[in-house]
Amino acid sequence: MNAGNAVETFLNEARDLLEQLEAALLDLEARPDDAELINTTFRALHTLKGSGGMFGPPDMAAFAHRLEDAFEKVRRGEAPLTPQLVGVLLASADQIRRLLFESGADHSATSADLVAALAAAVGDVPAASAATPAPPRPPPRRRSRRRGASASRCACRRTPFSSAPTRWP
């Protein structure tokens, strides 16, 4: 199978997965506690993310990853499946479709808005308003440049086939 066929196969499977995702989400509106539907939804998101990472545009894979992460909270029982969340997920399925099939346009603003709405729906605190700042990074360690430095500081390794050092980038 060549790369063109693989991408075509991915796009066909993505269409099917998006239909499956939308059907499961619509059913979840009526039965939000249905574990089988929750797992079906998660699997569709997971497959879209994974296959999109290999064959799809990077922005689609990143967007699907955010959806999967948020829906994982529902799956673990950490966030309720509200009508608001279902609406955001349905809009996100439409966004995935645009990211896949309308590749010439800039969809980043819509993706960012949906990710923010998704975070609000599952109770995530945006990174910009986090209460505790990140700790400062320690200064980098200086490497010894003296001759005879220990092997743990040496940038070379000996292979079992030769006693000559092999340089690693």
N, C-alpha and C positions, 0 to 999 in steps of 0.2 A: 504494500500500500504506500503510495507516495504522499507527500505532505498535503497536496491539494485535496486528495481523497479523504485524508484524515480530518482536515478542517471541514469538509463538506459533511462527513459523517457526524462530527461534533455538532455542527449547526442543526442537522436533522434531529439528533438526540436532544439538543437543547430545546428545540420547539416542543418535543414531546414532554420533556421535564417541566417546562413552563406551564403547559396545559395541565399536567398532573399536579403541580404546585398550586395553581389557581383553583382547581377543583377541590383539592384538600382544604385550602383556606376557606373557600365558600362553605364547605361542609363543617369546618371548625366553628364558623359563626353560630351554627345551630347546636353544635356539640363541642364546646370548648375544652371539655375534660376528657375527650376521647384519646386515649394513649396511642392507639393505632394510627389515627389521623395525625397526631403530633409527630410520631416517628416517620410517617410517610412524608410529611412536610420537611422534616429535618433531612431525610435522605435525599430529597430532591434538591434542597439547597446545598447539601454537601457535595453531591455529584456535579451540580452546576459549577461550584467553586473549584473543585479538583480538575474537572475536564477543562474548564475555562482557563485555569492556570497553565495547562499544557497547550491548548489549541486556540483559545480565545484571546481577545484583546486584554491587556493587563488591567485596564480600568474596570472591566467587567469582572475579572477574577477578584480584584481587590474589593469591589462593591459586594459581590456575593459572599466574600469572606466576612464582611461586617454583618451581613444578614444572618449568616450561619451562627456567628458568635452571639448575636442578640437572641436568636431563636433557641440557642442552647440553654439560655436562662429559663425559657418557658419549659423546655424539655426536662430540666432538672427541678422544676417547681419553684425557682427563685423569682419568677415574674409571672403574673397572671396573663392569660390570653384574653385581652380585652377587645371589644369591637374597634377601638382606636388602633390597636396594634395590628389587627387583621387588615384594616384599611391601609395602613402604612405598608404592610407586606404585599398587599395586592398592587399598590402603586409601585412598589419596588420590583415586582415581577414585570410590570410594564417597562420599568427603567432598564432592567436586564435585557429585555427584548430590544429596546432602543440602542443600548450599548453594543449589542450583537449585530443588528441589522441596519443601523443608521450610523455607520462608523465615521462618516465624514464630518459630522456635527460635534460641537463641544457640549457634552452632557455633564460636565463636572459640577456646575452649580446645582442642577437638579439632584445629582447624586449626593452632594454635601447636605442639601436640605432634607433629603430622605434619611440619611444617616443620623442627622440631628433629631428628626422626628422619631426615628426608631429608638435612639438612645433615651429620649424622653418617655417613650411608651414602655420601656422595660426598666426605667428608673436609674439609668446610668447617669453619673455626674460627669458633665463635660470636663475634659482635661484642663481647660483654661480656668475653671473655677474650683479646682481641687484645693482642699483646705491646707494641705501640707506641701511645701515646695520640695522638689527633689534635692537630696543632699549634694553638696559640691563634690566633684570628682577629684580623687587624689592626683597629685602630680605624677607624670610618667616616670618609671624607673629608668635610671641611666644604666646603660650597658657598659661593661668593662671592655676596654680596648687593649688591655695589656696582653702580651704574649703569655701563653701557658694558662689562659683562663680555663675554668673548669668546663667539662663537656656539656653541662647543662646550659651554659651560656654560649656555646659554640653554635654557629649557624650552619654547621655541616654535620653530616651523618655518614657513618661507614655502612656500606652494604655488605651482606653476607657473601657476595660474590667477588668482592674486591676489597683490598685494604686501603684503596685510594678514597679520599673523602668525596662525597657527592654534595654539591651545593643545591639547596632548595630555595626557591624564590621567596 
